[in-house]
C-alpha cells in the first residue's frame, strides 16, 4: 500500500517528494512534502488516500499520528551514491 500511495502522491500537483523509514518491528515514519497548504488539503481529500488511511486505521496500526508542519529551512551533508 505504501508503494501505491507514493505513486499516487507523486502524480498529484505540487507534490515535492517523500521520505520513509521502518525498523525490523514495523515501526516507521513517512513524511511527504508539498508546495502549498492547498496541495496538502487536496491530498487529504483524495479518495484512494482516504481508503488507504481507513484500512491502516482498521487493519494495520494500533496508533498513528498525522502532523502538518512548515519546513522553514533544511540543510545537511549531501548523500553520496
N, CA, C and O atoms as CSV, one atom per row, in Angstrom:
chain,resi,resn,atom,element,x,y,z
A,1,UNK,N,N,0.827,-1.192,0.000
A,1,UNK,CA,C,0.000,0.000,0.000
A,1,UNK,C,C,0.870,1.254,0.000
A,1,UNK,O,O,0.544,2.246,-0.653
A,2,UNK,N,N,1.978,1.203,0.735
A,2,UNK,CA,C,2.861,2.371,0.787
A,2,UNK,C,C,3.379,2.730,-0.606
A,2,UNK,O,O,3.442,3.906,-0.962
A,3,UNK,N,N,3.745,1.733,-1.382
A,3,UNK,CA,C,4.227,1.998,-2.737
A,3,UNK,C,C,3.126,2.591,-3.619
A,3,UNK,O,O,3.377,3.492,-4.419
A,4,UNK,N,N,1.899,2.071,-3.463
A,4,UNK,CA,C,0.767,2.615,-4.228
A,4,UNK,C,C,0.506,4.075,-3.866
A,4,UNK,O,O,0.249,4.902,-4.741
A,5,UNK,N,N,0.573,4.384,-2.576
A,5,UNK,CA,C,0.318,5.759,-2.142
A,5,UNK,C,C,1.440,6.689,-2.600
A,5,UNK,O,O,1.183,7.839,-2.954
A,6,UNK,N,N,2.672,6.206,-2.597
A,6,UNK,CA,C,3.786,7.025,-3.078
A,6,UNK,C,C,3.611,7.349,-4.563
A,6,UNK,O,O,3.844,8.480,-4.990
A,7,UNK,N,N,3.201,6.356,-5.340
A,7,UNK,CA,C,2.971,6.585,-6.773
A,7,UNK,C,C,1.806,7.547,-6.988
A,7,UNK,O,O,1.881,8.435,-7.837
A,8,UNK,N,N,0.744,7.375,-6.230
A,8,UNK,CA,C,-0.410,8.248,-6.352
A,8,UNK,C,C,-0.062,9.679,-5.955
A,8,UNK,O,O,-0.421,10.626,-6.654
A,9,UNK,N,N,0.631,9.832,-4.839
A,9,UNK,CA,C,1.010,11.172,-4.377
A,9,UNK,C,C,1.914,11.859,-5.385
A,9,UNK,O,O,1.767,13.054,-5.641
A,10,UNK,N,N,2.844,11.113,-5.958
A,10,UNK,CA,C,3.797,11.731,-6.892
A,10,UNK,C,C,3.115,12.247,-8.156
A,10,UNK,O,O,3.685,13.071,-8.872
A,11,UNK,N,N,1.913,11.776,-8.435
A,11,UNK,CA,C,1.162,12.250,-9.593
A,11,UNK,C,C,0.298,13.472,-9.264
A,11,UNK,O,O,-0.317,14.048,-10.162
A,12,UNK,N,N,0.245,13.869,-7.999
A,12,UNK,CA,C,-0.585,14.994,-7.578
A,12,UNK,C,C,0.149,16.315,-7.823
A,12,UNK,O,O,1.371,16.380,-7.689
A,13,UNK,N,N,-0.597,17.370,-8.183
A,13,UNK,CA,C,0.031,18.686,-8.344
A,13,UNK,C,C,0.686,19.152,-7.038
A,13,UNK,O,O,0.152,18.931,-5.951
A,14,UNK,N,N,1.824,19.784,-7.160
A,14,UNK,CA,C,2.564,20.378,-6.045
A,14,UNK,C,C,3.159,19.373,-5.069
A,14,UNK,O,O,3.550,19.753,-3.965
A,15,UNK,N,N,3.237,18.087,-5.452
A,15,UNK,CA,C,3.941,17.097,-4.645
A,15,UNK,C,C,5.440,17.308,-4.841
A,15,UNK,O,O,5.913,17.416,-5.973
A,16,UNK,N,N,6.182,17.368,-3.743
A,16,UNK,CA,C,7.624,17.626,-3.814
A,16,UNK,C,C,8.479,16.385,-3.542
A,16,UNK,O,O,9.632,16.323,-3.969
A,17,UNK,N,N,7.927,15.409,-2.841
A,17,UNK,CA,C,8.677,14.196,-2.539
A,17,UNK,C,C,8.280,13.627,-1.191
A,17,UNK,O,O,7.416,14.164,-0.498
A,18,UNK,N,N,8.938,12.518,-0.830
A,18,UNK,CA,C,8.665,11.908,0.464
A,18,UNK,C,C,9.890,11.157,0.960
A,18,UNK,O,O,10.802,10.848,0.194
A,19,UNK,N,N,9.893,10.872,2.252
A,19,UNK,CA,C,10.927,10.073,2.897
A,19,UNK,C,C,10.219,9.080,3.807
A,19,UNK,O,O,9.224,9.421,4.447
A,20,UNK,N,N,10.729,7.852,3.868
A,20,UNK,CA,C,10.092,6.832,4.687
A,20,UNK,C,C,11.152,5.934,5.295
A,20,UNK,O,O,12.168,5.640,4.666
A,21,UNK,N,N,10.907,5.499,6.527
A,21,UNK,CA,C,11.820,4.577,7.203
A,21,UNK,C,C,11.016,3.664,8.117
A,21,UNK,O,O,10.030,4.093,8.716
A,22,UNK,N,N,11.430,2.415,8.227
A,22,UNK,CA,C,10.793,1.434,9.107
A,22,UNK,C,C,11.875,0.591,9.773
A,22,UNK,O,O,12.915,0.308,9.179
A,23,UNK,N,N,11.613,0.196,11.018
A,23,UNK,CA,C,12.565,-0.705,11.671
A,23,UNK,C,C,12.093,-2.148,11.492
A,23,UNK,O,O,11.065,-2.393,10.861
A,24,UNK,N,N,12.838,-3.095,12.044
A,24,UNK,CA,C,12.532,-4.511,11.873
A,24,UNK,C,C,11.185,-4.890,12.488
A,24,UNK,O,O,10.563,-5.862,12.059
A,25,UNK,N,N,10.734,-4.140,13.478
A,25,UNK,CA,C,9.449,-4.410,14.123
A,25,UNK,C,C,8.273,-3.788,13.373
A,25,UNK,O,O,7.120,-3.988,13.754
A,26,UNK,N,N,8.556,-3.043,12.322
A,26,UNK,CA,C,7.497,-2.417,11.551
A,26,UNK,C,C,7.175,-0.994,11.945
A,26,UNK,O,O,6.370,-0.331,11.290
A,27,UNK,N,N,7.805,-0.512,13.024
A,27,UNK,CA,C,7.582,0.883,13.418
A,27,UNK,C,C,8.210,1.777,12.372
A,27,UNK,O,O,9.344,1.544,11.953
A,28,UNK,N,N,7.489,2.793,11.947
A,28,UNK,CA,C,8.049,3.637,10.908
A,28,UNK,C,C,7.440,5.011,10.846
A,28,UNK,O,O,6.526,5.363,11.591
A,29,UNK,N,N,7.985,5.767,9.929
A,29,UNK,CA,C,7.528,7.130,9.692
A,29,UNK,C,C,7.628,7.397,8.194
A,29,UNK,O,O,8.576,6.977,7.530
A,30,UNK,N,N,6.642,8.093,7.692
A,30,UNK,CA,C,6.682,8.580,6.320
A,30,UNK,C,C,6.359,10.059,6.356
A,30,UNK,O,O,5.383,10.478,6.977
A,31,UNK,N,N,7.181,10.843,5.689
A,31,UNK,CA,C,6.986,12.288,5.601
A,31,UNK,C,C,6.810,12.638,4.129
A,31,UNK,O,O,7.648,12.295,3.295
A,32,UNK,N,N,5.719,13.319,3.820
A,32,UNK,CA,C,5.537,13.792,2.450
A,32,UNK,C,C,5.675,15.306,2.438
A,32,UNK,O,O,5.341,15.986,3.409
A,33,UNK,N,N,6.166,15.810,1.337
A,33,UNK,CA,C,6.423,17.242,1.193
A,33,UNK,C,C,5.578,17.793,0.054
A,33,UNK,O,O,5.496,17.205,-1.024
A,34,UNK,N,N,4.946,18.945,0.321
A,34,UNK,CA,C,4.031,19.570,-0.622
A,34,UNK,C,C,4.359,21.052,-0.731
A,34,UNK,O,O,4.841,21.658,0.226
A,35,UNK,N,N,4.101,21.630,-1.886
A,35,UNK,CA,C,4.445,23.031,-2.130
A,35,UNK,C,C,3.490,24.000,-1.452
A,35,UNK,O,O,3.883,25.114,-1.105
A,36,UNK,N,N,2.236,23.589,-1.258
A,36,UNK,CA,C,1.244,24.514,-0.707
A,36,UNK,C,C,0.334,23.801,0.290
A,36,UNK,O,O,0.209,22.577,0.281
A,37,UNK,N,N,-0.291,24.596,1.142
A,37,UNK,CA,C,-1.291,24.055,2.065
A,37,UNK,C,C,-2.489,23.507,1.281
A,37,UNK,O,O,-3.114,22.535,1.704
A,38,UNK,N,N,-2.802,24.116,0.165
A,38,UNK,CA,C,-3.907,23.633,-0.662
A,38,UNK,C,C,-3.606,22.245,-1.212
A,38,UNK,O,O,-4.504,21.407,-1.296
A,39,UNK,N,N,-2.364,21.993,-1.586
A,39,UNK,CA,C,-1.980,20.670,-2.083
A,39,UNK,C,C,-2.120,19.616,-0.986
A,39,UNK,O,O,-2.524,18.486,-1.258
A,40,UNK,N,N,-1.787,19.982,0.248
A,40,UNK,CA,C,-1.960,19.066,1.385
A,40,UNK,C,C,-3.443,18.753,1.564
A,40,UNK,O,O,-3.815,17.596,1.762
A,41,UNK,N,N,-4.283,19.769,1.495
A,41,UNK,CA,C,-5.728,19.569,1.644
A,41,UNK,C,C,-6.279,18.691,0.520
A,41,UNK,O,O,-7.132,17.837,0.759
A,42,UNK,N,N,-5.796,18.900,-0.696
A,42,UNK,CA,C,-6.230,18.076,-1.823
A,42,UNK,C,C,-5.831,16.618,-1.617
A,42,UNK,O,O,-6.613,15.714,-1.913
A,43,UNK,N,N,-4.629,16.383,-1.113
A,43,UNK,CA,C,-4.157,15.017,-0.847
A,43,UNK,C,C,-5.023,14.365,0.233
A,43,UNK,O,O,-5.373,13.189,0.131
A,44,UNK,N,N,-5.359,15.127,1.253
A,44,UNK,CA,C,-6.217,14.600,2.320
A,44,UNK,C,C,-7.574,14.174,1.765
A,44,UNK,O,O,-8.160,13.210,2.258
A,45,UNK,N,N,-8.083,14.869,0.754
A,45,UNK,CA,C,-9.400,14.579,0.184
A,45,UNK,C,C,-9.369,13.517,-0.911
A,45,UNK,O,O,-10.425,13.101,-1.386
A,46,UNK,N,N,-8.185,13.072,-1.321
A,46,UNK,CA,C,-8.078,12.065,-2.371
A,46,UNK,C,C,-8.744,10.769,-1.912
A,46,UNK,O,O,-8.419,10.247,-0.845
A,47,UNK,N,N,-9.681,10.247,-2.718
A,47,UNK,CA,C,-10.478,9.083,-2.317
A,47,UNK,C,C,-9.624,7.839,-2.074
A,47,UNK,O,O,-9.865,7.117,-1.107
A,48,UNK,N,N,-8.650,7.575,-2.913
A,48,UNK,CA,C,-7.791,6.404,-2.722
A,48,UNK,C,C,-6.944,6.557,-1.463
A,48,UNK,O,O,-6.718,5.584,-0.743
A,49,UNK,N,N,-6.480,7.763,-1.198
A,49,UNK,CA,C,-5.710,8.022,0.016
A,49,UNK,C,C,-6.589,7.831,1.248
A,49,UNK,O,O,-6.143,7.253,2.239
A,50,UNK,N,N,-7.831,8.306,1.198
A,50,UNK,CA,C,-8.760,8.117,2.318
A,50,UNK,C,C,-9.031,6.639,2.574
A,50,UNK,O,O,-9.105,6.215,3.727
A,51,UNK,N,N,-9.179,5.853,1.512
A,51,UNK,CA,C,-9.405,4.412,1.657
A,51,UNK,C,C,-8.189,3.738,2.292
A,51,UNK,O,O,-8.334,2.875,3.157
A,52,UNK,N,N,-6.998,4.135,1.862
A,52,UNK,CA,C,-5.780,3.568,2.447
A,52,UNK,C,C,-5.667,3.924,3.921
A,52,UNK,O,O,-5.275,3.089,4.736
A,53,UNK,N,N,-6.009,5.159,4.265
A,53,UNK,CA,C,-5.976,5.561,5.671
A,53,UNK,C,C,-6.978,4.754,6.495
A,53,UNK,O,O,-6.661,4.325,7.605
A,54,UNK,N,N,-8.163,4.546,5.971
A,54,UNK,CA,C,-9.174,3.763,6.685
A,54,UNK,C,C,-8.694,2.337,6.913
A,54,UNK,O,O,-8.871,1.785,7.999
A,55,UNK,N,N,-8.087,1.743,5.893
A,55,UNK,CA,C,-7.524,0.395,6.059
A,55,UNK,C,C,-6.414,0.390,7.091
A,55,UNK,O,O,-6.323,-0.528,7.906
A,56,UNK,N,N,-5.574,1.404,7.060
A,56,UNK,CA,C,-4.497,1.495,8.041
A,56,UNK,C,C,-5.031,1.558,9.453
A,56,UNK,O,O,-4.524,0.875,10.342
A,57,UNK,N,N,-6.042,2.364,9.666
A,57,UNK,CA,C,-6.637,2.502,10.999
A,57,UNK,C,C,-7.320,1.208,11.436
A,57,UNK,O,O,-7.280,0.849,12.613
A,58,UNK,N,N,-7.933,0.522,10.510
A,58,UNK,CA,C,-8.698,-0.677,10.835
A,58,UNK,C,C,-7.832,-1.929,10.907
A,58,UNK,O,O,-8.065,-2.791,11.753
A,59,UNK,N,N,-6.829,-2.041,10.026
A,59,UNK,CA,C,-6.098,-3.305,9.874
A,59,UNK,C,C,-4.656,-3.298,10.364
A,59,UNK,O,O,-4.187,-4.306,10.893
A,60,UNK,N,N,-3.942,-2.186,10.202
A,60,UNK,CA,C,-2.500,-2.238,10.357
A,60,UNK,C,C,-1.947,-1.514,11.567
A,60,UNK,O,O,-0.930,-1.936,12.118
A,61,UNK,N,N,-2.580,-0.447,11.993
A,61,UNK,CA,C,-1.970,0.394,13.012
A,61,UNK,C,C,-2.778,0.434,14.300
A,61,UNK,O,O,-3.986,0.670,14.277
A,62,UNK,N,N,-2.108,0.204,15.418
A,62,UNK,CA,C,-2.720,0.426,16.724
A,62,UNK,C,C,-2.730,1.920,17.034
A,62,UNK,O,O,-3.635,2.424,17.700
A,63,UNK,N,N,-1.723,2.609,16.545
A,63,UNK,CA,C,-1.534,4.029,16.837
A,63,UNK,C,C,-0.977,4.704,15.595
A,63,UNK,O,O,-0.158,4.125,14.882
A,64,UNK,N,N,-1.408,5.895,15.342
A,64,UNK,CA,C,-0.822,6.701,14.271
A,64,UNK,C,C,-0.998,8.168,14.633
A,64,UNK,O,O,-1.870,8.528,15.422
A,65,UNK,N,N,-0.168,8.992,14.051
A,65,UNK,CA,C,-0.269,10.440,14.225
A,65,UNK,C,C,-0.040,11.098,12.876
A,65,UNK,O,O,0.772,10.638,12.073
A,66,UNK,N,N,-0.750,12.154,12.649
A,66,UNK,CA,C,-0.537,12.980,11.458
A,66,UNK,C,C,-0.127,14.356,11.947
A,66,UNK,O,O,-0.782,14.949,12.804
A,67,UNK,N,N,0.952,14.845,11.397
A,67,UNK,CA,C,1.425,16.184,11.729
A,67,UNK,C,C,1.580,16.959,10.433
A,67,UNK,O,O,2.103,16.445,9.445
A,68,UNK,N,N,1.130,18.174,10.449
A,68,UNK,CA,C,1.322,19.061,9.305
A,68,UNK,C,C,2.197,20.200,9.796
A,68,UNK,O,O,1.845,20.909,10.738
A,69,UNK,N,N,3.331,20.365,9.151
A,69,UNK,CA,C,4.299,21.366,9.584
A,69,UNK,C,C,4.892,22.059,8.370
A,69,UNK,O,O,4.921,21.505,7.271
A,70,UNK,N,N,5.355,23.253,8.582
A,70,UNK,CA,C,6.007,24.017,7.529
A,70,UNK,C,C,7.513,23.949,7.751
A,70,UNK,O,O,8.010,24.280,8.827
A,71,UNK,N,N,8.228,23.516,6.719
A,71,UNK,CA,C,9.689,23.473,6.780
A,71,UNK,C,C,10.200,24.849,6.388
A,71,UNK,O,O,10.037,25.278,5.246
A,72,UNK,N,N,10.809,25.528,7.323
A,72,UNK,CA,C,11.346,26.870,7.058
A,72,UNK,C,C,12.728,26.803,6.412
A,72,UNK,O,O,13.095,27.656,5.605
A,73,UNK,N,N,13.480,25.776,6.783
A,73,UNK,CA,C,14.851,25.657,6.293
A,73,UNK,C,C,15.261,24.202,6.443
A,73,UNK,O,O,14.857,23.534,7.396
A,74,UNK,N,N,16.060,23.710,5.508
A,74,UNK,CA,C,16.604,22.348,5.598
A,74,UNK,C,C,18.020,22.380,5.033
A,74,UNK,O,O,18.271,22.986,3.991
A,75,UNK,N,N,18.922,21.733,5.717
A,75,UNK,CA,C,20.290,21.677,5.225
A,75,UNK,C,C,20.990,20.477,5.818
A,75,UNK,O,O,20.529,19.915,6.811
A,76,UNK,N,N,22.083,20.083,5.230
A,76,UNK,CA,C,22.846,18.940,5.724
A,76,UNK,C,C,23.903,18.540,4.731
A,76,UNK,O,O,24.117,19.218,3.727
A,77,UNK,N,N,24.554,17.453,5.008
A,77,UNK,CA,C,25.575,16.905,4.130
A,77,UNK,C,C,24.883,16.072,3.062
A,77,UNK,O,O,24.085,15.198,3.402
A,78,UNK,N,N,25.160,16.310,1.780
A,78,UNK,CA,C,24.521,15.517,0.713
A,78,UNK,C,C,24.846,14.043,0.845
A,78,UNK,O,O,25.939,13.668,1.268
A,79,UNK,N,N,23.884,13.212,0.477
A,79,UNK,CA,C,24.065,11.770,0.496
A,79,UNK,C,C,24.922,11.358,-0.697
A,79,UNK,O,O,24.671,11.793,-1.821
A,80,UNK,N,N,25.924,10.530,-0.461
A,80,UNK,CA,C,26.739,10.043,-1.578
A,80,UNK,C,C,26.117,8.760,-2.131
A,80,UNK,O,O,25.551,7.954,-1.392
A,81,UNK,N,N,26.235,8.596,-3.414
A,81,UNK,CA,C,25.620,7.441,-4.077
A,81,UNK,C,C,26.639,6.370,-4.356
A,81,UNK,O,O,26.300,5.325,-4.910
